[in-house]
Amino acid sequence: MEYDLAIIGAGPGGYVGAIKAAQLGLKVVLIEKDPYLGGTCLNVGCIPSKALLQSSEYYHLAKHQFQDHGISLNGVSLDFSKMQKRKDGVVESFRAGLNGLMKKNRIDVICSEAKFSGTNEILLSTGSAVKFRYAMIATGSNPSSLPFITIDEVDILSSTGALRLSDVPKTMGVIGAGVIGVELGSVYSRLGADVVIIEYLDRIVPTSDRDISKAFQKILETQGIKFHTSSKVTAVEKKDGKIKVIFETDNQKNEVFF
């Protein structure tokens, strides 16, 4: 198999690059190790988290704020499995759209792991090889962790595991108050979990404007989320069926159970 452009990774960088290159007349192959296109953003990131954010917002509004607008509802309840099913349906519709775009632009898609085996050759995990004139690496990212934490996706979750919970937990601790941590913490707080977020830096969503960060934290605290900023997590332990998180704030040791 010979192509003008071989792309490894079918996330927003890979599939957009593939479409543009094909539209410019190149023969393109898109290689992705997972059985679906879209990468982290579509499958375990932006899209599913926004779907849950929207659903959890509606639930929270119906339960806590509709009465302020003269709208009375009796017996508001949560069907979390149906909420998750809707989220999965949103993701699946986008996947189908991407598959259609690949066919429309005559882009070959190969489900395989890939490694470079020569200057102009990629070896696939299937044993076959792809030859190319140009290559684009768009392999994306993986959830980061701390060296003393073992993510098992059962009790200690990455963002991927948090998106796939079958039930709303009673308590949830979030290490890191970046965009992803705050998003998922907000989802489960709205749905009834007691959420505590621990952040190493002195404010939440630290890549945003400081005034926005401050105002945002006040909104989330009003919703019930508790924050510990300027706090360094030093240990995470499983004990008596619970998770103990140990952290330091102003050189003082603290611990909290989830």
C-alpha positions in Angstrom: 0.0 0.0 0.0 1.4 3.4 -1.1 0.1 6.8 -0.1 1.1 10.4 -0.5 0.3 11.0 3.2 0.1 8.5 6.1 -1.4 9.9 9.4 -1.0 8.1 12.7 -3.9 9.0 15.1 -7.5 9.8 14.2 -8.3 12.5 16.7 -9.1 16.1 15.9 -5.6 16.7 14.6 -5.4 13.5 12.5 -8.9 13.4 10.9 -9.0 17.1 10.1 -5.5 16.9 8.5 -6.6 13.8 6.6 -9.7 15.6 5.2 -7.8 18.7 4.2 -5.0 16.7 2.5 -7.5 14.6 0.6 -9.4 17.7 -0.5 -6.0 19.0 -1.9 -5.7 15.9 -4.0 -3.4 13.7 -1.9 -4.0 10.0 -1.4 -4.3 9.6 2.3 -4.4 6.8 4.8 -5.5 7.3 8.4 -4.2 4.8 11.0 -5.8 4.5 14.4 -5.3 1.8 17.1 -8.8 2.1 18.5 -11.8 0.7 16.6 -13.3 4.2 16.2 -12.3 7.6 15.0 -12.3 10.9 17.0 -9.6 10.4 19.5 -9.8 11.5 23.1 -11.9 14.6 22.4 -14.8 12.7 20.9 -14.7 9.4 22.7 -13.5 10.1 26.3 -13.1 13.8 26.5 -14.8 17.0 25.3 -18.0 15.5 23.7 -19.1 13.0 26.4 -18.2 15.4 29.2 -20.2 18.2 27.6 -23.2 15.8 27.1 -23.1 14.9 30.9 -22.7 18.6 31.8 -25.8 19.5 29.9 -27.8 16.6 31.4 -26.6 17.3 34.9 -27.4 21.0 34.5 -31.0 20.3 33.5 -31.4 18.0 36.5 -29.9 20.5 38.9 -32.1 23.3 37.5 -35.3 21.2 37.8 -34.5 20.2 41.3 -33.2 23.4 42.7 -34.1 26.5 40.6 -37.3 25.9 38.6 -39.4 26.9 41.7 -37.7 30.3 41.6 -39.3 30.8 38.2 -42.8 29.7 39.3 -42.3 26.2 37.9 -43.3 23.4 40.3 -42.3 19.8 39.7 -43.1 16.9 41.9 -41.0 13.8 42.3 -37.9 14.9 40.2 -35.8 11.8 40.0 -32.5 10.8 38.3 -32.1 7.9 35.8 -28.4 7.9 35.6 -28.2 4.9 33.3 -30.5 6.7 30.8 -28.3 9.8 31.1 -25.2 7.7 30.3 -27.1 6.1 27.4 -27.9 9.5 25.9 -24.2 10.5 26.3 -23.1 7.3 24.5 -25.6 8.0 21.7 -24.2 11.5 21.2 -20.7 10.1 20.9 -21.9 7.4 18.5 -23.6 9.9 16.2 -20.4 11.9 15.9 -18.5 8.7 15.2 -20.9 7.9 12.3 -20.4 11.4 11.0 -16.7 11.0 10.9 -16.9 7.6 9.1 -19.1 9.3 6.5 -16.5 12.1 6.0 -13.7 9.5 5.5 -15.7 7.8 2.8 -16.8 11.0 1.2 -13.2 12.2 0.9 -11.9 8.7 -0.1 -9.6 8.4 2.9 -8.5 4.9 3.7 -8.9 4.0 7.4 -6.8 1.3 9.0 -7.4 0.0 12.5 -4.0 -0.9 13.8 -1.1 0.1 15.9 1.8 1.5 13.9 5.5 2.1 14.1 8.1 3.4 11.6 10.1 0.7 10.1 12.0 2.8 7.5 12.4 6.3 6.2 9.2 6.0 4.2 7.5 3.0 5.7 5.1 2.2 8.6 4.7 -1.3 9.9 1.2 -2.2 11.1 0.4 -4.6 14.0 -1.4 -6.7 11.4 2.0 -7.5 9.8 1.5 -5.5 6.6 3.3 -2.3 5.8 2.3 1.2 4.5 4.6 3.2 2.3 4.3 7.0 2.2 5.8 10.2 0.8 4.9 12.2 3.9 3.8 11.2 7.4 1.9 13.1 10.1 2.0 12.0 13.7 -1.1 12.9 15.7 -1.1 10.4 18.5 -2.7 12.7 21.1 -2.4 12.2 24.9 -3.1 9.9 27.8 -4.4 10.8 31.3 -1.6 11.8 33.6 -1.2 10.5 37.1 1.1 10.8 40.1 3.9 8.3 40.7 2.3 6.9 43.9 -1.2 6.5 42.5 -2.3 3.3 40.7 -5.4 4.0 38.5 -7.5 0.9 38.5 -10.7 2.4 36.9 -12.7 0.9 39.8 -12.1 3.0 42.9 -9.3 5.2 41.6 -10.3 6.6 38.2 -8.9 8.6 35.3 -11.2 11.0 33.5 -12.1 8.1 31.2 -13.3 5.9 34.1 -15.2 8.8 35.6 -17.2 9.2 32.3 -18.2 5.5 32.5 -19.5 5.2 36.0 -22.7 3.1 36.3 -23.9 4.9 39.4 -23.4 8.3 41.0 -21.0 8.0 43.9 -21.9 9.4 47.3 -18.5 11.1 47.6 -15.9 11.9 45.0 -12.4 13.4 45.4 -10.8 15.1 42.4 -7.1 15.6 42.2 -6.5 18.6 40.0 -8.7 21.6 39.4 -8.0 22.0 35.7 -10.7 22.1 33.1 -11.3 18.3 33.1 -11.3 17.9 36.9 -13.7 20.8 37.4 -16.0 19.6 34.6 -16.4 16.1 36.0 -16.5 17.4 39.6 -19.3 19.7 38.6 -21.3 16.9 36.8 -21.3 14.6 39.8 -21.8 17.4 42.3 -25.0 18.4 40.4 -26.2 14.8 40.5 -25.8 14.6 44.3 -22.2 13.5 45.1 -20.3 15.2 47.8 -17.3 16.5 45.8 -13.9 17.7 47.1 -11.3 19.1 44.6 -7.6 19.4 45.6 -5.4 21.6 43.5 -1.6 22.1 43.8 -1.7 25.7 42.5 -3.3 28.7 44.2 -6.5 28.7 42.1 -8.7 26.6 40.0 -8.6 26.4 36.2 -5.2 28.1 36.4 -4.8 28.6 32.6 -7.7 31.0 32.7 -7.8 34.7 33.7 -7.3 35.1 37.5 -10.6 37.0 37.9 -12.5 34.4 36.0 -11.0 31.7 38.0 -12.0 33.4 41.3 -15.6 34.0 40.1 -15.9 30.5 38.8 -14.8 29.0 42.1 -17.5 31.0 43.9 -20.2 29.6 41.6 -19.0 26.1 42.1 -18.8 26.5 45.8 -22.4 27.7 45.8 -23.3 24.4 44.0 -21.7 22.6 46.9 -18.2 21.7 45.7 -15.4 22.0 48.3 -11.9 23.2 47.2 -8.4 22.9 48.7 -6.0 25.1 46.7 -2.3 25.5 47.2 -2.4 21.8 48.3 0.0 19.1 47.5 -1.3 15.5 47.4 1.3 13.2 49.0 -0.5 9.8 49.2 -3.6 8.0 48.1 -4.4 4.8 50.1 -7.2 2.3 50.0 -8.3 1.6 53.6 -11.4 -0.2 55.0 -13.3 0.0 51.7 -12.5 3.7 51.4 -10.0 5.9 49.6 -7.8 8.1 51.9 -6.2 11.1 50.3 -3.4 12.8 52.2 -2.3 16.3 51.3 -0.4 19.2 52.6 -1.6 22.8 52.8 0.8 25.5 54.2 3.0 22.6 55.5 0.1 21.2 57.4 -0.9 17.6 56.8 -4.5 16.9 56.0 -6.5 13.8 55.1 -9.9 13.2 53.6 -11.8 10.0 53.0 -14.0 9.1 50.0 
